[in-house]
């Protein structure tokens, strides 16, 4: 019995998909990338913002067509959209045979056996390994699920609930298993990664966790994404800078810098504290790669407050910048706030911010021209080997190209010298 899977949304959702696939493999299912050949089709949905919801609905409807023109007998919808809109989806898309929320995938083998008229295999107790959907040399390590921050614009707590951190020993064991299976690049993620352990241990335990991961011999790079401003401190920055395998890369989604906007967003960590952290980094670790995300057009944002944001990003340059216009999400406090910013103003501010960032990114990249580093090779073409250095996170940052050599292999680390910089991508040469 073959299963086809579409996984949408963020890397955190991708880990759920991998756990679900690992469970189904234990029950004897095979997998196919061709939906026309699958007897079971699963769509793991995203429900974060309107475009993601639309993409998820489109994917469900597209997969439903294979009931008529393929071999599909059971259509499954799981994930954030189904958690949030269970009743609506049941009513509006009757083609869905099994609908599960974000923490219900363990029910899937039994429900599939029932729908397909198959006996449910009895399994001995034991750990279910994830079936990675990433290339075999890299994987995500999710430290927990849910979030306690309650930002007024964010629907994640409505979908995933409060923060539930995994026990540290289980995370370290999982990292060791991944490393033993061939993973050399580990990316540590959560909704609030720097808050790891606050619920379980009474304080952030990200630094002790990173020190344990740094001791795993088979790992080569360990990167952290999705840190939250008020739980990032000098100890964390020192640890990232000094660990042998830890990458000096700070991903700190700030959303804004104006204190009034931050308070209305219910974001902890003042503009002054953010500047203090960055001053410490620029002074002590100038080669850190800095990534952030900003939101424009939050309700009540004035032109002056937007200009404060632009000035901050000129004075405190980031290597990587993602930005988006505020989207009023159903059920969130921000959706009902007064002084909503018109869509045309939001889009104009977004365009202005990204236009300002382009030369900043180029300047930050040019600092690296002539330097030596490592390239993790991820793609081979006729003329080039393409990959990432420690400065590029998977899926979200740019790429580096070097002339291809006969000995290059995907998943290998190649010593290179960077020779040319663009706004996002760079070029180099083998050493």
Secondary structure, 3 states (H helix, E strand, C coil): CEEEEEECCCHHHHHHHHHHHHHHHHCCCEECCCHHHCCEEEEEECCCCHHHHHHHHHHHHHHHCHHHHCCCCEEEEEEHHHHHCHHHHHHHCCCCCEECCCCCHHHHHHHHHHHHCCCCCCCCCCCCCCCCCCCCCEEEEECEECCCCCCCCCCHHHHHCCCEECCHHHHHHHHHHHHHCCCCEEEEECCCHHHCCHHHHCCCCHHHHHHHHCCCCCCCEEEECCECHHHCCHHHHHHHHHCCCECCEEEECCECCCHHHHHHHCCCCCHHHHHHHHHHHHHHCCCCEEEEEEEECCCCCCHHHHHHHHHHHHHCCCCEEEEEECCCCCCCHHHHCCCCCCHHHHHHHHHHHHHHHHHHHHHHHHCCCCCEEEEEEEEECCCEEEEECCCCCCCCCCCEEEECCCCCCCCCEEEEEEEEECCCCEEEEEC
